[in-house]
Amino acid sequence: MNGKTSDLSARSLERLPEENSGRSRMIPLSIPHLAGNEWSYIKESLDSGWVSSAGPFVDRFEREIARYTGAPHAVACASGTAALHIALLLAGVGPEDEVIVPTLTFVATINAVRYTGAYPLFMDCDDFYCLDAEKTLDFLTQETVSGEGGVRNKRTGRRIAGLMPVHVFGNAAALDLLSCTCRERGITVIEDAAESLGTVYTSGAFSGKHTGAIGELGCLSFNGNKIVTTGGGGMILTSNAAMAARAKYLTTQAKDDDLRFIHNEVGYNYRLTNLQAALGVAQLEQLPRFLETKAAHYAQYAEGLRNIRGLSLAPVPAYARNNHWLCSLRVNEGIYGCDRDALMRRLTACAIQSRPVWGLNHLQRPFAHCQAYRIERATELWQTTLSLPSSAGLKAEEIQAVIAALQQTT
């Protein structure tokens, strides 16, 4: 099985043209590490005939994710975006509402808000790329008014129905500062924990809690580049049994009578397949080892970059144990001698894939008309950040090759 897995990993790498750029030995940014029971469990799913959006591996994956994260309930979805969409609906977010979101995040977070007919209200980020809690509190204090209809934005008059913090790169957002205020004002917290499976708070009010298991709802992603993958998939976490039951109802086409095909609401084809869940169960078994390996990768990068002037490893919060999903650089052009984009081109020439942080969402054409509040730090980090190879299967010598390439460009 391990031999087959190694072959699969090699073939997967060969099939990623953007990661190869014509080279056979490109060090990729973040690809799956398939070294456990993946083949065995997928074969078991195939042999059983349970391959679609029902089956024992779906139930098992939900139970094991719930047990791992400490969330009482977990509902498997077809993607992380689907999980976000359903979570927003469960939170009562609807047309003409607003949801507070960070501008620095993958666009899926923002798209899910628009699926409901609501509008994103963009916030700046902190030094860890996560939603700036202090600016968010300032906005809620200075720019909103509370009444019978809930909290409303003074500028737009819209109800602020939700807050969606994103645990960017696996960094835990500063929820201590936000959760009480949101609860007092009736604003539902929906955590986008797509990148942070395995990240745990180690101090503060949520010490011992996993990201995604703190807000009323939390969402995970199992896309191919995540620390645990099902190829594509997601999960809704909640402590609310009624919300979990409704999530299953909505994600399976809102079936009120399976036999007679009665549907009393609009539903969605959003459930994870048994085949994908089989892969997820095998991946989750390896998560503790993945976390140890990624922590070692971060430490090796930190040591290697220590004496390269103008480059620094992006910090992680001291109040959490990080999953180190992506290790990222900050490039000081004046000291290092070239900017982020020039460095990315040079790394590509050395057969090393890197990636800039996502384009800021308040500047994207579909959302340019939406309100953005005091965006400052996000602009700086957007211009200077470059993510480095961070796969769980990355070898120490490959990290050393990356560090050597960074040294050569000075």
C-alpha positions in Angstrom: 0.0 0.0 0.0 2.8 2.4 0.8 4.4 1.7 -2.5 1.1 2.5 -4.3 0.7 5.7 -2.2 4.2 6.9 -3.2 3.4 6.3 -6.9 0.1 8.2 -6.5 1.9 11.1 -4.9 4.5 11.2 -7.7 1.7 11.0 -10.4 -0.2 13.8 -8.6 2.8 16.0 -8.7 3.4 15.3 -12.4 -0.2 16.4 -13.1 0.0 19.8 -11.6 1.2 22.0 -14.5 1.2 25.3 -12.6 3.4 23.7 -10.0 5.7 22.1 -12.6 6.1 25.0 -15.1 7.7 22.4 -17.4 10.0 20.9 -14.7 9.8 17.4 -13.4 11.1 18.2 -9.9 9.2 21.4 -8.9 8.9 21.7 -5.1 5.1 22.3 -4.8 3.4 24.7 -2.5 0.9 22.4 -0.7 -0.1 19.0 -2.0 -1.7 16.0 -0.2 0.4 13.5 1.7 -1.1 10.1 1.1 0.7 7.6 3.2 -1.9 5.8 5.3 -5.1 3.8 4.8 -6.3 5.8 1.8 -6.2 2.9 -0.7 -7.6 0.4 1.7 -10.6 2.6 2.7 -11.4 3.7 -0.8 -11.3 0.1 -1.9 -13.6 -0.8 0.9 -16.0 1.9 -0.2 -15.9 0.7 -3.8 -16.4 -3.0 -2.8 -19.4 -2.1 -0.7 -21.1 -0.1 -3.4 -21.5 2.9 -1.2 -19.9 5.6 -3.3 -22.4 8.5 -3.3 -23.6 11.0 -0.7 -24.5 8.3 1.9 -22.6 5.5 3.5 -20.7 4.3 6.5 -17.6 6.4 5.9 -19.7 9.6 5.8 -21.1 8.9 9.2 -17.7 7.8 10.5 -15.9 10.9 9.2 -18.5 13.1 10.9 -18.2 11.3 14.2 -14.4 11.4 14.1 -14.2 15.0 13.2 -16.6 15.9 16.0 -14.6 13.8 18.4 -11.3 15.3 17.3 -12.4 19.0 17.5 -14.7 18.6 20.5 -17.7 19.9 18.6 -20.9 18.0 19.6 -22.1 17.8 16.0 -20.4 17.7 12.6 -22.1 17.6 9.2 -20.2 16.7 6.1 -20.6 18.9 3.0 -19.4 18.8 -0.6 -17.0 21.7 -0.1 -15.9 24.3 2.4 -17.8 26.9 0.5 -21.0 24.8 0.7 -20.4 24.5 4.5 -20.1 28.3 4.7 -23.3 28.9 2.7 -25.4 26.5 4.8 -23.9 27.8 8.0 -24.9 31.4 7.1 -28.5 30.2 6.3 -28.6 28.4 9.7 -27.6 31.6 11.3 -30.6 33.4 9.8 -28.5 35.5 7.4 -30.6 36.7 4.5 -31.1 39.3 1.8 -30.1 42.9 2.8 -28.3 41.8 5.9 -24.6 42.4 6.4 -21.9 40.0 7.6 -18.6 41.3 9.0 -15.7 39.6 7.2 -11.9 40.2 6.8 -10.8 41.6 3.4 -7.8 39.4 3.5 -9.1 35.9 2.9 -9.9 33.6 0.0 -12.9 34.8 -2.0 -15.0 31.8 -1.0 -15.7 33.4 2.4 -17.2 36.5 0.7 -19.0 34.6 -2.1 -20.9 32.5 0.5 -22.2 35.7 2.1 -23.5 36.9 -1.3 -25.2 33.5 -1.9 -27.6 34.4 0.8 -28.3 37.9 -0.6 -26.4 39.5 2.3 -23.5 42.0 1.9 -20.0 41.7 3.2 -18.7 44.4 5.5 -15.0 44.4 5.2 -12.5 44.7 8.1 -8.8 45.0 8.3 -6.5 42.2 9.5 -4.1 42.0 12.4 -0.4 41.0 12.4 -1.4 37.3 12.0 -3.5 37.9 8.9 -6.7 37.4 10.8 -9.7 39.8 11.3 -8.6 42.8 13.4 -10.6 42.3 16.6 -9.9 45.8 18.0 -11.0 47.6 14.8 -14.1 45.4 14.7 -15.0 46.2 18.2 -14.4 49.9 17.4 -16.8 49.6 14.5 -19.5 47.9 16.5 -19.1 50.6 19.2 -18.9 53.7 17.0 -20.7 52.8 13.8 -23.7 50.8 14.8 -27.0 51.2 16.7 -28.9 48.5 18.6 -32.7 48.2 18.6 -35.6 45.8 18.4 -34.5 44.7 14.9 -31.0 43.9 16.1 -27.7 45.8 15.5 -27.8 48.1 12.4 -25.0 49.8 10.5 -25.5 53.5 10.8 -24.2 54.1 7.3 -26.3 51.6 5.4 -29.2 50.9 7.8 -28.7 47.2 7.3 -28.9 44.6 10.1 -25.5 43.1 11.0 -26.5 39.5 11.2 -23.2 37.7 11.5 -19.5 37.9 12.0 -17.2 35.5 10.1 -13.7 35.4 11.4 -11.2 33.5 9.2 -8.3 31.6 10.8 -5.9 32.5 8.0 -3.0 30.2 7.3 -4.0 28.2 10.4 -3.5 31.2 12.7 -6.2 31.4 15.4 -8.2 34.6 15.2 -8.5 36.7 18.4 -12.0 35.6 19.4 -11.6 36.4 23.1 -12.2 40.1 22.2 -15.2 39.5 20.0 -17.3 36.6 21.2 -18.9 38.3 24.2 -19.8 41.5 22.3 -21.3 39.5 19.5 -23.4 37.4 21.9 -24.6 40.5 23.7 -25.7 42.1 20.5 -27.2 39.1 18.8 -24.6 38.8 16.1 -23.9 35.1 15.2 -20.3 34.1 15.0 -19.6 31.7 12.1 -15.9 30.6 12.1 -14.3 30.0 8.8 -11.8 27.4 10.0 -11.1 26.1 6.5 -7.3 26.3 7.0 -7.0 25.7 10.7 -7.9 22.0 11.4 -5.7 21.1 14.3 -5.1 24.6 15.7 -6.0 24.8 19.4 -6.2 27.8 21.7 -3.7 27.5 24.6 -4.6 30.5 26.7 -7.5 32.9 27.3 -11.2 32.2 27.6 -11.1 29.4 24.9 -8.0 27.6 26.1 -8.1 24.0 25.0 -10.7 24.7 22.3 -10.2 23.9 18.7 -10.8 26.6 16.0 -14.1 26.0 14.4 -15.7 24.8 17.7 -16.1 28.1 19.4 -18.7 30.1 17.5 -22.3 29.1 17.1 -21.1 27.5 13.8 -17.7 26.6 12.3 -16.7 25.4 8.9 -13.8 23.3 7.7 -12.4 22.6 4.3 -10.8 19.4 2.9 -9.7 20.8 -0.4 -6.6 19.1 -2.0 -4.3 21.7 -0.5 -5.5 21.5 3.1 -3.7 19.6 5.9 -6.4 16.8 5.7 -8.0 16.3 2.3 -11.0 14.5 0.8 -10.1 15.8 -2.6 -12.8 18.4 -2.1 -15.2 18.6 0.8 -16.1 20.5 4.0 -17.7 20.2 7.4 -20.1 22.2 9.5 -19.4 22.1 13.3 -22.0 23.2 15.9 -23.0 22.6 19.4 -26.7 23.0 18.4 -28.4 19.7 17.7 -31.3 21.4 15.9 -28.9 23.3 13.6 -27.0 20.1 12.8 -30.3 18.3 11.9 -31.3 21.2 9.7 -27.9 21.2 8.0 -28.3 17.6 7.0 -31.8 18.4 5.8 -30.7 21.3 3.6 -27.6 19.6 2.2 -29.7 16.6 1.0 -32.1 18.5 -1.1 -34.6 19.2 1.8 -36.3 15.9 1.6 -39.5 15.8 3.6 -40.6 12.5 2.3 -37.9 10.3 0.6 -40.4 7.9 -0.9 -42.8 10.4 -2.4 -40.3 13.1 -3.2 -41.9 15.8 -1.1 -39.8 19.0 -0.6 -41.2 21.8 1.5 -38.1 24.1 1.2 -35.4 24.8 -1.3 -32.6 22.4 -0.7 -29.0 21.8 -2.0 -27.0 18.9 -3.3 -24.3 19.7 -0.8 -23.4 16.3 0.9 -20.0 14.7 0.9 -19.7 11.4 -0.9 -18.8 8.1 0.8 -15.7 7.8 -1.4 -14.4 11.2 -0.4 -15.2 10.5 3.3 -13.2 7.3 3.1 -10.2 9.3 2.0 -10.9 11.8 4.8 -11.0 9.1 7.5 -7.6 7.8 6.4 -6.2 11.3 6.4 -7.6 12.2 9.8 -5.8 9.2 11.3 -2.5 10.8 10.2 -3.3 14.3 11.4 -1.3 14.2 14.7 1.8 13.2 12.7 1.1 15.9 10.1 0.9 18.5 12.8 4.3 17.4 14.3 5.9 17.5 10.8 4.5 20.9 10.0 5.7 22.3 13.3 9.2 21.0 12.4 9.0 22.6 9.0 8.1 26.0 10.5 11.1 25.7 12.9 13.5 24.8 10.1 12.3 27.7 8.0 12.6 30.0 11.0 16.2 28.9 11.7 17.2 29.1 8.0 15.8 32.6 7.6 17.3 34.0 10.8 20.3 35.5 9.1 18.8 36.6 5.8 18.4 40.3 6.0 15.1 41.6 4.6 13.2 38.4 5.0 11.2 37.3 8.0 8.9 34.4 8.7 5.4 35.5 9.4 4.7 35.1 13.1 2.0 33.0 14.7 -0.1 33.9 17.7 1.4 32.9 21.1 -2.2 32.1 22.4 -2.6 29.0 20.3 -0.9 25.9 19.1 -0.7 26.4 15.4 -1.3 23.8 12.6 1.2 25.7 10.4 -0.8 25.1 7.3 1.2 27.5 5.2 4.6 29.0 6.1 4.8 32.5 4.8 7.5 35.1 4.3 7.5 38.9 4.6 9.7 40.6 2.2 11.3 44.0 3.0 12.3 45.2 -0.5 14.5 48.0 0.8 16.7 45.6 2.8 16.4 42.4 0.8 17.0 44.0 -2.6 13.9 42.9 -4.5 10.2 42.9 -4.0 7.8 40.0 -3.4 6.9 39.5 -7.0 10.5 39.5 -8.2 11.4 37.0 -5.5 8.5 34.8 -6.6 9.8 34.8 -10.1 13.3 33.8 -9.0 12.0 31.0 -6.9 10.0 29.7 -9.9 13.2 29.7 -11.9 14.7 27.5 -9.1 11.8 25.1 -9.5 10.2 26.2 -6.3 6.5 27.1 -6.1 5.5 30.1 -4.0 2.3 32.1 -3.8 1.3 35.7 -2.9 -1.5 36.2 -0.5 -5.0 36.6 -2.0 -6.1 39.9 -3.6 -7.9 42.0 -1.0 -11.6 41.4 -1.4 -12.9 44.9 -0.9 -11.0 45.8 -4.1 -12.5 42.9 -6.1 -15.0 44.1 -8.8 -18.1 42.2 -7.4 -17.6 43.7 -3.9 -16.2 47.2 -4.7 -19.5 48.8 -3.7 -19.5 47.2 -0.2 -18.3 49.1 2.9 -14.7 48.7 4.0 -13.7 50.0 7.4 -10.2 51.4 8.0 -8.2 48.9 5.8 -4.5 49.5 6.5 -2.5 46.5 7.7 -4.1 44.2 5.1 -2.7 46.4 2.3 0.8 46.2 3.6 0.7 42.4 4.2 -0.9 41.9 0.8 2.0 43.6 -0.9 4.8 41.9 1.0 3.7 38.3 1.8 4.9 35.2 0.0 3.9 31.7 1.0 6.5 28.9 0.8 6.3 25.2 0.2 4.5 23.7 3.2 3.2 20.2 2.2 3.0 17.6 5.1 5.2 15.4 3.0 7.9 18.0 2.4 11.4 16.8 3.1 14.0 18.6 5.2 16.4 18.7 2.2 13.6 20.4 0.2 13.2 23.1 2.8 17.0 23.5 2.8 16.8 23.9 -1.0 14.2 26.7 -0.6 16.3 28.4 2.0 19.4 28.2 -0.2 17.4 29.7 -3.1 16.4 32.6 -0.8 20.0 33.2 0.2 21.1 33.2 -3.4 18.8 35.9 -4.4 20.2 38.4 -1.9 
